[in-house]
Amino acid sequence: MKLMNFLCLFICMSCTPGDVENKHNMGIAIKPTIIGRYSLDNEKCTLDNYLVEIKLVNVGDATIKFWIFSCSCFLNFVLDNKDFSLIGNSCDANYPELIELKSQQSLTIPIVIKNRDSSKIKMPKFKIGFVLVFESQHKFELNLMKTVDNFKKTQSQILWSNEIDLIQDTRNPYRIE
């Protein structure tokens, strides 16, 4: 019994404050929904593209302010499966934009995910991560991409979705609300 108490205490004390913060969603829930699957043929193979709607919801009581790109919002996202990649949307001007979400308010961002080579996909499952850059972590005149890339490299400030199973989640291209 004493050994069990000691192990519980040791495990609790071995977590740093950063570990605890990263395991929680920092006040924001990330909810992806696959809207549709589209195949694009090229000379070598058929590539599937998935239109995904990502909803970021402030589940806390306080207002949260964070930075995203004005039209290349996909740059704030990362995938945990190298068989897939993000496709950017075209835009004329891309700049850091400060988003303010009040409690229970949400932000919806459409992104396109493609498979790199459908013949080589080992596991049609992945998670989508959103790189959360709080207002205080970036100044407008600085390069937001450097801040986002640093968080991606260190795997910090990333909010992860639940796992998406492409076989299960693409069966019905409609939804009833």
C-alpha positions as CSV (number, residue, x, y, z in Angstrom):
1,M,0.0,0.0,0.0
2,K,2.8,2.4,0.8
3,L,4.5,1.5,-2.5
4,M,1.2,2.3,-4.3
5,N,0.9,5.7,-2.6
6,F,4.6,6.5,-3.4
7,L,4.1,5.6,-7.1
8,C,1.0,7.8,-7.3
9,L,2.8,10.7,-5.7
10,F,5.9,10.2,-7.9
11,I,3.8,10.2,-11.1
12,C,2.0,13.4,-10.1
13,M,5.2,15.2,-9.2
14,S,6.9,14.1,-12.4
15,C,4.5,16.1,-14.5
16,T,5.7,19.6,-15.2
17,P,3.2,22.5,-15.5
18,G,3.8,22.5,-19.3
19,D,2.9,18.8,-19.5
20,V,-0.4,19.5,-17.7
21,E,-1.2,22.4,-19.9
22,N,-0.4,20.5,-23.1
23,K,-2.7,17.6,-22.1
24,H,-5.6,20.0,-21.6
25,N,-7.0,21.9,-24.5
26,M,-6.1,25.3,-23.3
27,G,-9.8,26.4,-23.3
28,I,-10.4,25.5,-26.9
29,A,-12.0,22.3,-28.3
30,I,-11.1,21.3,-31.9
31,K,-13.9,19.5,-33.8
32,P,-13.2,18.4,-37.3
33,T,-15.9,17.3,-39.7
34,I,-15.2,15.7,-43.1
35,I,-17.6,17.4,-45.5
36,G,-16.6,15.4,-48.6
37,R,-14.1,13.3,-50.4
38,Y,-13.0,14.2,-53.9
39,S,-10.8,12.2,-56.3
40,L,-8.4,13.9,-58.6
41,D,-6.7,11.8,-61.3
42,N,-3.2,12.4,-62.5
43,E,-1.0,10.3,-64.8
44,K,0.5,8.2,-61.9
45,C,-2.4,7.6,-59.5
46,T,-5.7,8.8,-58.2
47,L,-5.3,11.2,-55.2
48,D,-8.1,11.6,-52.8
49,N,-8.7,15.1,-51.3
50,Y,-10.9,15.6,-48.2
51,L,-12.7,18.8,-47.5
52,V,-12.7,19.2,-43.7
53,E,-14.5,21.8,-41.7
54,I,-12.6,22.5,-38.4
55,K,-14.6,24.2,-35.6
56,L,-12.6,25.8,-32.8
57,V,-14.8,26.3,-29.8
58,N,-14.0,28.4,-26.7
59,V,-15.1,26.0,-24.0
60,G,-13.8,28.1,-21.2
61,D,-15.4,31.0,-19.3
62,A,-12.9,33.7,-20.4
63,T,-12.4,35.3,-23.8
64,I,-9.4,33.9,-25.7
65,K,-7.3,35.8,-28.2
66,F,-5.0,34.1,-30.6
67,W,-3.3,34.6,-34.0
68,I,-4.0,32.9,-37.3
69,F,-3.2,33.8,-40.9
70,S,-5.9,35.9,-42.7
71,C,-6.4,33.6,-45.7
72,S,-3.9,30.8,-45.4
73,C,-5.4,29.5,-42.1
74,F,-4.2,26.0,-43.0
75,L,-0.7,27.1,-42.0
76,N,-1.8,26.9,-38.3
77,F,-2.6,23.2,-38.8
78,V,-0.5,20.1,-38.6
79,L,-1.3,16.3,-39.2
80,D,0.1,13.4,-37.3
81,N,0.2,11.0,-40.3
82,K,2.8,11.7,-43.0
83,D,0.7,9.9,-45.6
84,F,-1.5,13.1,-45.8
85,S,-0.7,16.7,-46.3
86,L,-2.6,20.0,-46.3
87,I,-3.4,22.0,-49.4
88,G,-3.4,25.8,-49.2
89,N,-6.0,28.1,-50.6
90,S,-5.0,30.9,-53.0
91,C,-5.1,34.4,-51.7
92,D,-3.9,37.9,-52.6
93,A,-2.8,39.0,-49.2
94,N,-1.9,36.9,-46.2
95,Y,-1.2,38.6,-42.9
96,P,-1.4,37.7,-39.2
97,E,-4.9,38.3,-37.8
98,L,-5.9,38.4,-34.2
99,I,-9.0,36.3,-33.4
100,E,-11.1,36.9,-30.3
101,L,-13.4,34.1,-29.2
102,K,-15.8,34.8,-26.3
103,S,-17.0,32.0,-24.1
104,Q,-18.9,29.3,-26.1
105,Q,-18.2,31.2,-29.4
106,S,-16.6,29.2,-32.3
107,L,-14.5,29.8,-35.3
108,T,-14.9,27.6,-38.4
109,I,-12.1,27.1,-40.8
110,P,-12.3,24.9,-44.0
111,I,-9.2,23.0,-45.0
112,V,-8.3,20.5,-47.7
113,I,-6.3,17.4,-46.9
114,K,-4.9,15.2,-49.6
115,N,-3.3,11.8,-49.5
116,R,0.2,11.8,-50.9
117,D,-0.2,8.5,-52.7
118,S,-3.3,6.4,-52.2
119,S,-1.4,3.1,-53.1
120,K,0.9,3.6,-50.2
121,I,-1.5,4.6,-47.4
122,K,-0.9,2.2,-44.5
123,M,-3.5,3.5,-42.1
124,P,-6.4,5.8,-43.2
125,K,-6.5,7.5,-39.8
126,F,-5.0,10.7,-38.5
127,K,-5.4,13.6,-36.0
128,I,-5.5,17.2,-36.9
129,G,-3.6,19.7,-34.7
130,F,-4.1,23.4,-34.4
131,V,-1.1,25.5,-33.5
132,L,-2.5,27.9,-30.9
133,V,-0.5,31.2,-30.7
134,F,-1.9,33.3,-27.9
135,E,-2.0,37.1,-28.3
136,S,0.9,37.5,-25.9
137,Q,3.1,35.0,-27.8
138,H,3.4,37.1,-31.0
139,K,3.7,40.7,-32.0
140,F,2.0,41.8,-35.2
141,E,5.2,43.2,-36.8
142,L,7.1,39.9,-36.3
143,N,6.9,36.9,-38.6
144,L,4.0,34.7,-37.4
145,M,5.2,31.8,-39.6
146,K,8.4,31.6,-37.5
147,T,6.4,31.4,-34.3
148,V,4.1,28.7,-35.8
149,D,7.0,26.7,-37.2
150,N,8.8,26.8,-33.8
151,F,5.7,25.5,-32.0
152,K,5.4,22.7,-34.7
153,K,9.0,21.7,-34.2
154,T,8.8,21.6,-30.4
155,Q,5.3,20.0,-30.5
156,S,4.1,22.7,-28.1
157,Q,0.9,24.8,-28.2
158,I,-0.8,22.2,-30.4
159,L,-4.4,21.3,-29.8
160,W,-5.2,17.8,-31.2
161,S,-8.5,16.6,-32.5
162,N,-9.8,13.1,-31.9
163,E,-8.7,10.6,-34.4
164,I,-10.4,10.7,-37.8
165,D,-11.0,7.4,-39.5
166,L,-11.4,8.1,-43.3
167,I,-13.2,4.8,-43.9
168,Q,-15.8,5.5,-41.2
169,D,-16.1,9.3,-41.5
170,T,-16.6,9.6,-45.3
171,R,-19.6,7.2,-45.7
172,N,-22.3,9.8,-45.8
173,P,-21.7,13.1,-47.6
174,Y,-24.7,14.8,-46.0
175,R,-25.6,15.8,-42.5
176,I,-28.8,16.7,-40.7
177,E,-28.8,19.5,-38.2
